[in-house]
């Protein structure tokens, strides 16, 4: 079943019987307790995750809670965000954590808590705050533990595959950097001598839209290009473009953030497109390898860090000699294809997970149907 058809199907009125699901309240799902203070100055070297409202926030040498566990954001912008912990951990006082699952499946509990909209239970004044005593009577639908485990298993299979893909992408990226650094025959060259640089330019604000009109547009370091896709905006009046495989570099604070254009796109004044027609993957590694070339252009005090085109093109980077550059490009291209396959599949699986999860957690989609869909996908 294609993802498009699946999403249409899940959005239809079909649903299974929920006779075995009981209508109850949140206090029948878990018992919650406020987390514990642990200032950064008091943390010791260790590998125990410290988990706050937004998720992992450093490490410590001592655990307060045995795994598996679930942490719920208590304070701040991440109020209501759930985090699943599969190793022993320390929950911070910005969070609530589960002290008793009351016989319910921990991972199912995590999925359910993360789907609940807690915004209507904000008890804070200066900042958002979740009081555990105010949420005990939130109404929920709860299946039997066996059904909970089955649901968690189905969604977990997708998440496991996504995790595997992430490791493949990270390992491949590390191998690519290693191949470049292992090429000892390199010489110092100016960027202008081996690549074309296009500085971005920002069109008028009224030319942007979220409906897909025009070209995808990237303004700066947040959620741009291939490696960190996120929120997308389009522009109907693009003046500066990047092509697929162009290296994207941030040119305004912070300077020197690196990415890759996944497609033809517009670039704003926060970015530069750097293009090598023959050696795009070598160029990516050469620009990424030495952070020190960007240091003179980083912000100092109240000065806004930036680099202009003349400065950019005169930067010197390490470039493999003619005897090695072709073979290196070939190896790096192969690794890049592996990264793209893994990350592309992960995006598809994440969309599938996000489509299936609310249907499963509401009982509208039955586990046996979801298992077949996941089996076909992974």
Secondary structure, DSSP 8 states (H G I E B T S, - for coil): --HHHHHHHHTSS-----TT-EEEEGGGT-EEEE-B---GGG--SSSEEEEETTEEEEEES--SB-SSEEEEE-BGGGTT-EEEESS-EEEBTTEEEEEE-TTS-HHHHHHHHHHS--GGGB--SSS-BB-GGGSTT-EEEE--HHHHHHHHHHHHHHHHHHHHHHHHHHHHHHHHHHHHHH---EEEEEHHHH-EEEE-----GGGEESS--SEEEE-SSTT-TTTT--S-EEESS--SEE-TT-EEEE-BSSTT-EEE--SSEEE-TTEEEEE-SS-HHHHHHHHHH-GGGGGGGS--TT---B--HHHHHT-EEEEE-HHHHHHHHHHHHHHHHHHHHHHHHHHHHHHHHHHHHHHHHHTSS-HHHHHHHHHHH-
